[in-house]
């Protein structure tokens, strides 16, 4: 490194090197919306007439416009009209910006709902319930998951999972104990016998191998 870079580096060190990072403050972009524009957007959205979707615990709760055949273009046009009517010349969002802020602040809002709401998770559960080889416990868990309240379903699934884990570790312990007993017998060491622990010393299996 040489030339003008050395002189710039020397000046930076003399004037405290932190100034390199704090020379320019991070200002707000000139095209950014003022808080008043965001407030006008939220106030308009608060006037929407919405209805709740059917309860589903697998996805974000959705709300739909009650007005039939409405489009986002019509919603945006109303927003511009209702914002500029009381305040002529007020800054408004373009259609693309309007939809971006809509997805950010009102993610669950949709246009007119369909005749029947369909949830992918609910459809999968219905297909699983039609399986003929389901056990009673598995069927009960699926039925609970179909309901809006998942607390009982989670508790039931956790109970079944804990049972499987307990059985798994029990089998692992029995397998480990059996392998240790076989290893002790092959090495000429007495294996631990449950009958011996309970005082049945007459059993010939309690004696060490010759």
C-alpha positions in Angstrom: 0.0 0.0 0.0 1.5 3.3 -0.9 0.9 6.7 -2.5 -2.3 8.6 -1.7 -3.6 5.7 0.5 -0.8 6.2 3.0 -1.6 9.9 3.3 -5.3 9.3 3.7 -4.6 6.6 6.3 -2.3 8.9 8.2 -5.0 11.7 8.3 -7.6 9.2 9.4 -5.4 8.0 12.3 -4.7 11.6 13.3 -8.4 12.5 13.3 -9.5 9.4 15.2 -10.2 6.4 13.0 -13.9 6.1 14.3 -14.7 9.1 12.1 -14.5 6.9 9.1 -17.7 5.1 10.2 -19.5 8.0 11.7 -18.7 10.7 9.1 -22.2 10.3 7.5 -25.2 9.7 9.5 -27.7 7.1 8.2 -30.5 9.3 7.0 -34.0 8.3 5.9 -34.3 7.8 2.2 -35.9 10.7 0.3 -38.5 8.4 -1.2 -39.5 6.8 2.1 -43.1 7.4 3.3 -43.7 9.8 6.1 -45.4 8.6 9.2 -48.5 10.5 8.2 -48.8 8.5 5.0 -48.6 5.2 6.9 -51.2 6.5 9.4 -53.6 7.4 6.5 -53.1 3.9 5.1 -53.9 2.2 8.4 -56.9 4.5 9.0 -58.3 3.5 5.6 -57.7 -0.2 6.2 -59.6 0.1 9.5 -62.8 1.0 7.5 -62.9 -2.3 5.7 -65.9 -4.5 6.3 -64.4 -7.9 6.9 -65.6 -11.3 8.1 -63.7 -14.0 9.8 -62.8 -17.2 8.0 -63.6 -20.6 9.4 -61.5 -21.6 12.4 -58.4 -23.6 11.5 -55.5 -24.1 13.8 -53.0 -25.0 11.1 -52.6 -21.5 9.5 -52.9 -17.8 10.1 -56.5 -16.7 10.8 -57.8 -15.1 7.7 -60.4 -12.4 7.1 -62.4 -11.7 3.9 -64.2 -8.8 2.4 -67.9 -9.1 2.6 -68.4 -7.3 -0.7 -68.6 -9.7 -3.6 -66.5 -9.5 -6.8 -64.1 -6.9 -5.3 -60.5 -6.5 -6.5 -57.4 -5.1 -5.0 -57.4 -2.4 -7.7 -60.8 -1.2 -6.6 -59.6 -1.3 -2.9 -56.6 0.8 -3.9 -58.7 3.3 -5.8 -61.0 3.8 -2.8 -57.9 4.3 -0.6 -56.6 7.1 -2.9 -60.0 8.7 -3.1 -60.8 8.6 0.6 -57.3 9.9 1.5 -57.1 12.8 -1.0 -60.7 14.0 -0.6 -60.4 15.5 2.9 -56.7 16.4 2.2 -56.1 17.5 -1.4 -52.6 17.0 -2.5 -51.9 14.4 0.2 -49.3 11.8 -0.7 -50.6 8.3 -1.3 -49.1 5.0 -2.2 -48.9 3.6 -5.6 -50.7 0.3 -6.3 -47.5 -1.8 -6.0 -46.5 -0.1 -2.7 -50.1 -0.4 -1.5 -50.0 -4.2 -1.9 -46.6 -4.5 -0.3 -47.7 -2.6 2.8 -50.9 -4.6 2.8 -49.0 -7.9 3.0 -46.8 -6.4 5.7 -49.5 -5.0 8.0 -52.5 -7.1 7.1 -51.2 -10.5 6.0 -54.4 -12.4 6.8 -56.7 -10.2 4.7 -58.1 -11.8 1.5 -60.6 -10.8 -1.1 -64.1 -12.4 -1.3 -64.0 -15.9 0.2 -64.8 -18.9 -1.9 -67.9 -21.0 -1.5 -66.0 -23.5 0.7 -62.8 -22.7 2.5 -60.2 -25.4 2.0 -57.2 -26.1 4.2 -54.4 -28.3 2.9 -53.7 -29.7 6.4 -57.4 -30.5 6.9 -57.6 -32.3 3.6 -54.5 -34.4 4.5 -56.1 -35.3 7.9 -59.3 -36.4 6.2 -57.3 -38.6 3.8 -55.4 -40.1 6.8 -58.6 -40.8 8.6 -59.8 -42.9 5.7 -56.9 -45.4 6.1 -58.3 -48.8 7.2 -55.2 -49.8 9.3 -55.4 -46.9 11.8 -55.3 -47.8 15.4 -57.8 -46.3 17.8 -55.1 -44.0 19.4 -54.0 -42.8 16.0 -57.5 -42.1 14.9 -58.2 -40.1 18.1 -55.1 -38.0 17.6 -56.1 -37.2 14.0 -59.6 -36.2 15.1 -58.2 -33.9 17.8 -55.9 -32.3 15.3 -58.9 -31.6 13.1 -60.4 -29.5 15.8 -59.5 -25.8 16.2 -58.0 -26.4 19.6 -54.7 -28.3 19.3 -53.8 -28.4 23.0 -55.5 -31.8 23.6 -54.1 -33.2 20.4 -50.6 -32.1 21.3 -50.9 -33.6 24.8 -52.2 -36.9 23.3 -49.4 -37.1 20.7 -46.8 -36.3 23.4 -48.2 -39.0 25.7 -48.0 -41.6 22.9 -44.5 -40.4 21.9 -43.3 -40.7 25.5 -44.7 -44.2 25.7 -42.7 -45.2 22.6 -39.6 -43.5 24.0 -40.0 -45.4 27.3 -40.4 -48.7 25.5 -37.3 -48.0 23.3 -35.0 -47.2 26.3 -36.4 -50.2 28.2 -35.5 -52.5 25.3 -32.1 -50.8 25.0 -31.3 -51.4 28.7 -32.4 -55.0 28.5 -30.2 -55.6 25.4 -27.2 -53.9 27.1 -27.7 -55.9 30.3 -27.9 -59.2 28.3 -24.8 -58.4 26.3 -22.8 -57.5 29.5 -23.9 -60.8 31.1 -22.8 -62.8 28.1 -19.5 -60.9 28.0 -18.9 -61.6 31.7 -19.6 -65.3 31.2 -17.1 -65.6 28.3 -14.4 -63.8 30.4 -14.9 -66.2 33.3 -16.5 -63.6 35.6 -19.7 -64.3 37.5 -22.7 -62.7 35.8 -25.3 -60.8 37.9 -28.3 -63.0 38.4 -31.6 -61.7 39.7 -32.3 -64.9 41.6 -29.0 -64.6 43.5 -29.9 -61.0 44.5 -33.1 -62.3 46.1 -31.3 -64.9 48.1 -31.8 -68.0 45.9 -28.2 -69.1 46.3 -29.0 -72.8 45.7 -29.4 -72.2 42.0 -26.5 -73.7 40.1 -26.4 -70.8 37.7 -25.2 -68.5 40.5 -21.9 -70.3 40.7 -19.0 -68.9 38.7 -17.9 -70.7 35.6 -15.0 -73.0 36.1 
